[in-house]
Amino acid sequence: MDKQKVLHKPATDGNCLACHNPHQSEHSKLLLTEEKALCLNCHDKTIIFGDIKVKNIKKLLQTGNFIHRAIDSGCVICHSPHGSNNILHLVKNFPGHEAYLNASIDSFALCFSCHDSKLFAEVNTNSATNFRIGNENLHYLHVNRKKSRNCSVCHNVHGSPNNFHINEKIQFGHWEMPINYVKTENGASCFPGCHSEKKYDRFGVPKKDTITENLSYKNNIKFNYDINPSWINYKQRLDEFNSLEFTDIKFVFASTEIIENTDKNLINVINFMKKYPNCKVEIQGYTDNVGENSINSELSQKRAEKIKQIIISQGINHYRLYTIGYGKSNPIASNDDENNRAKNRRVEIKLVN
């Protein structure tokens, strides 16, 4: 405790018995009660600490429809219960209530204990985040800059009525501006305060696609411009792509093993990509609802990657293939019996541009 700059108030007061039983307990570390309940005994009201205002965490958790998953592991996964060098008693770096900062990966070390740091570091990605237009990483756009937005500007780190822990309002000076977040099938929109409405769509085409700009048709790709004009209208390509004979590729339970013949129509997608060498696709992996979310997410990503490698083996460049694992989300059947669960263990392929 002597090494910490900021002590938790019970520790400052020397009141160890506020949290611990000195003789025996049914809980780890001789706590008076279960860890989260113990913390909420005090954090059931707004607390003012100097210039810091800590909201009523208990009320927030009771009213939030979407609770930060880290809380399932207990408060101490993020907070030191005795003291810390951080004003909010955090175990790793996080900018607290500071809205804007000159950020680095280390600035958000606490977040990247769980989240993929690629969402901060990579301009283009198809796996590190779903907050993107096509492969354009919108987290990078907001956070990796000289005047970065703090994560807590848009996200509530404990919980929120909105998916992805999106705040209801943004604090801007003395004003609270409503975000007006609306989730859509493939993205979302927001309409904060006086700003115009902003939208993103994971199947959209970025305004500036650095991958496309790096393609050299004359030097690297040989094709007949008369048959395959690179300027062909995207809508025409999409209609043609959607008319291909192609069914979802199915997988053995808890495996990346493809069920025999369910990938037979993949050749139609490969031929389409050879016909239009500037087009790109997103390969989406899915699972059924059996098992933990983290395991299903990883398995669905591996299924998508397996199909990607098959397509690459047929001469398609890797940078035209985006993969993402959606886990057990977006089921196409009810998951109520084995036949329906088998339908959900699949890979879908969507045209990006």
N, C-alpha and C positions, 0 to 999 in steps of 0.2 A: 504493500500500500504506500510505503514511503517513496516509491519510485514513480507513482502516478501523479499527474498534474491536477486531475479532477477526480474527486472521490464521490461515490454514491452517498446520498444524504445519510442513510442509516450508518454507513461506515464513518462518515464525518462526525456524527453524533456519538460514535462509539457504542451504538445500540445493536450489537450482534444478535441479541435475542429477538429483534424484530423479524428475523428470518429463520433463525436456527434454534432448535431445541438442544440444550447443553448435555442432555443425558441420553435420549434415544428418540428414534423417529421411524416411521414407516417409509420415509422418503430418502432418496439419495442425499448425501452431504448433510444429513440431520436437519433437513428443511422442515418447517412447521407443516407445510402442505405441499401439494404438487406445484412444480415450478411456475407454470404460467398463472395459476390461480393465485400464488403468492405475490407475483408481480402486480397482478390486477387488484390486489387488496389496496394498494396505494394509487395505482394508475387508473382509478375509477372516476377521476375528475381532472379538470385542467390544472396543470402545474406551471407556475411561473418561476423561472430560475434565472435571475439576472435579466438579460435581454432575450432569453430563450423562453418560448411558450410551447409547452408540451401538451398536446390535445388529450382529451379523455380517451385513452386507448381501449378501455373496456367497452365503452359505448360504440366506438368505431368498429370493433370486432363483432359486436352484436348486430349492428346495422349493415355491415358490409356483406354484400352477396359473394364477393370474391376476396378471400383472405390469402395473404402472402404465404406460400407453402413453407417458407423457412420457419414460420411460427410453430408449425407442427413439431419441429425439433426443439422448441423451447426458446425463450428470450435470450439465453446466454450464447446462442449461436452467433448473435450479432453484438450483444451488449455484455460488457464486463460487469458483474454484479457488485464489485467492490470499488473499482476505480479504473481510470483510463487516461490517456493523454488527450482524449477527444472529449469535447464538452458534452456530448450525448452518450458518453461511456461506451463508445464503439470499439470493437476489438481490432478493426483495421480501418484504413483511411476511407473517409466519405466526407464530402463537403458540407454536410449538415443542411442548414437552411439557406445557404448561399445560392442565389438563383443563377448567377452567371460566374464563370471562372475560366482561367486559362488552364485547360484540363490535360491530364495525361492518364495512361492506364492506371498508374499508381494512385491517382486522385480517387478512383472508384474501386480500389482494391477490395473493399468489402463486397461490392456487387459481384465482382469477378471471382469471388470464392465459389460461387455457384454458376453464374451466367458465363457464357462464352465470350471471352475478351475480343473475339473477332468482330463482334458487333460494334466495337469501338474502333478497331484497327483496319478493317477491310472496306474499301470503297464499294466493292461488288461482292455479293455473297448470295447463295441460295439456301444456306443451312443455318447460319449463325442467328438469323432473326427473320420473323415474318413481317416485320415493319419495313416494307420495301416495295418498290415499283419494278416489277420484273426482277432483275438482279441488283438494282440500285439500292444500296443500304441507307435507309433514311435515319437510322440511329447514328451512323457515321456523319451524316449531313448535319444533325443537330448537336452532336456532342464533341466530335473531333475537330475543333476549330479554336481560334484564339479566344473567342467569346463563346464558350461552350454553355449549353443549357445543363443545369443540374438534373439528374434523373428525377428528383422529387418535384420538379416543376410540373411534370405531367403525371407522374406515378405516385401513388400513396404507398409507402413502403410497408404499411401494415395491412391495409385492405381498403376496398372501395366498392360502391354499388355497381361499378362498371367492370367489364372484362379487362384483363391485363392490368388491373389495379389503376385504371385511368382515373385521375381526380375529377370531381365534379366541377371544380373551379381552379383557376390559376391566380396566385397572388401577384399582383403587379403594382408595386408601390403600396399605397393605402387602399387600392381597389381589389376586389375579387371578381375576376372575369369568368363567366361560365365557359367551359370548353365546348359544350354541346357535342360530345362524342357520340357517334352513331356507327355501330358495327354493321358491315355488309358481308355478303357471302365470301368475298375474296379480299377484303380489306376493311377500310373504315373511312370516316370523314370527321372533321372537327370544324367548328365555326366560332373561334374564341373572340369574345369582345367585339372590337371594331374591325378585326381582320376579315378578309374574304374567306370563304369556305375552302378548305384544303382536303384533298382526297388522295388515297393511295389504293392500288390494286395490284396484288401479287402477280397477276397475269398481264398487267399492263406493260407498255414499252417505255423505258426511261427516256427522258428528253435528250439526254446525252449518254449514249451507249458506248462506253469505251471499248468494249469487246468488239463491236461492229467496226468501230473506227480503226482498230488494229488489224482488221482483215485486209489482205492485199489480194484482190481478185485476180489481177493480171499475173502476179508472181506465184501465188500459192494454190489457186483453184483453177482448174481447167474445165470450162464448160461452154456450151454454145449459147451466146447471148440471144440469138434469135429464138431458141426454144425456151430458154430460162432467163428472161430479162430480170435483173436484180431489182428493178423498180416496180415490179408487179404489185398491184394493190393488196394490202394485207387482208382485207375482207375477202377477196377472191381466194387467196391462199387458205384462209380459215375455212371457207365453205368447202374447198376441195379436201382439206385435211379432215374435216368432220364427216365427210362422205366416205372416207376410207373404211374398208372392212377391217375392223380392229375391235377385239374384246379385251376386257381387263385380264391381265396375266395373274394367275392364281398361285398360291403357295401352300406348302405343307404346314400344318400347325407348328407354331413356335420355331420356324425354320426359314431359311432363304432358298430352300430347294423348290424349284418350279414344278408345278404339277404338269405332267406330260401333255404336250400339245396345246397347252393354254397360251403359249408364246408363238404359235405358228404364224399369226398375222403380224408379228413384229416386223417381218420383212417389208410389209406395206409402208410402215413408218420410215424404215431405212431408205427405201426407194424414193419416198417423198422428199427426204432430207438430201438425197443425192440430186434430185431434180431441182430443188431450190437451195443452193449451197449457202445462202445468207440467212436462212431461217434457223430458229432455235426452239427447243422444246423443254418443257419441265416434266421430269419424271417423278411422280408422286407415289410414295409408298404408304400402305395402310396395314393395320392389323385388325383382329377381332377384339372383343372387350375383355378377354381373359388375361389376367396378369396385371402387374403394376404399370403405372403410366410411364415411368422412366424406362422400363424394359421394353415396352411396346414402342416408345418413341425411337429408341435405338434400333430395334428390329426393323421397323418400317423404313428407316434411313438405309439400313443395309440392303433391304430388298430393292429399293430404288437404285442404289449403287450397283447392284448386280446387273440390273437391266442396262444401266449405263455402260458397263464394261462389255456387254454383249454387242451393243450398238457400236462402240468404239472399235471392236474387233472386226466390224464390217466396213471400216474405212471412214467413219464419221469423226471429225475432230472433237476432242473432249470439251473445248470451250463453247460448243453449241448445245451442250447437255447440262441442264441444271437438275439437281436432285434435292428432294426434301422429304423427310419422313413426318407424316401427320399422326402417327400412332393409331389410336382407336377412334379418332374423330372422323366425322363425315361418313358414317356407315351407310351402305346402300341397301342393307337388310337389317332385320330387327335384332339380331344376335340372340334370339330366344331358343334356337336349337342349333345343332351342329351343321346342318345344311345351310342355314342362313349365316352362321359365323364363317363358314368356308367362303361365302361370297365376299365377305369383308376383308379377307386376307388376300390383298390384291395390289397391283401397281396400275395406275392410270397414267396416260401420257397426254399432255396438253400443249398446243402450239403457243409459243410466246410471241414470236414475230416472224 
